[in-house]
Amino acid sequence: MASRTILIFMSVLLAGCASLTSCDEKAGADVAAVNVKNTWFHMEIADDDAVRIKGLGGRDYIAPDGGMIFVFPRPHVMNFIMRDCPIPIDIAYLDAAGRVLTLYEMVPEEPRREGESDVAYDARLKQYSSKFPAYFAVEFAGGRMKELGLEVGDKLEFDAQALKRRAQ
């Protein structure tokens, strides 16, 4: 009886993932648990330049409990852009302890033009600055920060030390 219950549970779990884009996105992805105002998120980890540059670009869906956490080797003032992002994304820049420094609701921009170089494309996109040296940035589906009531000064809970050790 117990093995049948486990089998049914696994079938439901797999069926759920098959119907959700976010499960496919997370398959094989390195994920960190992040608590934002008593709501748990499962955020993909961007800890090297290749992953950080791509970010959530090209996604047409971000799960309500999904997103990405960017970690850098040292704090610095950073600017994010909406490169190849067809949907709204919320971003919060965090200090070394996970406290919110700045936050933005980023909006999609005109797509890359035919023949447009990477440099020209990036140069015309709006920059969202951390304004202060930040160690982390977290991106959520557009509108999630407002739903959660996230504000400057709030502290997100996650294993900051473990993420810092991974940063390249």
C-alpha positions, 0 to 999 in steps of 0.5 A: 500500500505504501509503495502505491501511495509513493507511486501515485505521489510521484506520478502527480509530481511528474505530471505537474512538472510536465505542464509547467514551463518553470519545471522545465527551466529548472530541470538541471539548473542549480537552484537556491531557496530564497525566502522573501517576506515569508514566501519561498522561491526556488531561484536559478543561480547565476554565479558566472559571467555566461549565466549572468549575461543570459539571465532570464533573457528569452523566457516567456514565463517565470513561475510565481515561485521562480526567478534567478539570483545573481551572485558576484565575487565582490560588491559593486555598482551594477546595471542590468538591462532587459536583453532579449526579455519579452516579459516584465521582470522585477529586480531587487539589488541586495547587499552582502547580508541580503538586504534590499538596496534598490528595486525596479519593475523592468519592462520589455523593450523593443526587440533586437533589430535585424543586423543590430550588433550586440554593442548597439543593442545593449547601448539602447536598452534602459539601464537599471542601476543598483545605485550602491555596491551590491553583492546579489541581484534577484529577479522575479516575474513582473509584479511579484515584488508589489504582490509581496510588498517588498521594499528597500531595507527588507531582508531576504533569507538565503545561504549568502555565504554558500553563494558567495563561495561559488561566485566566479 
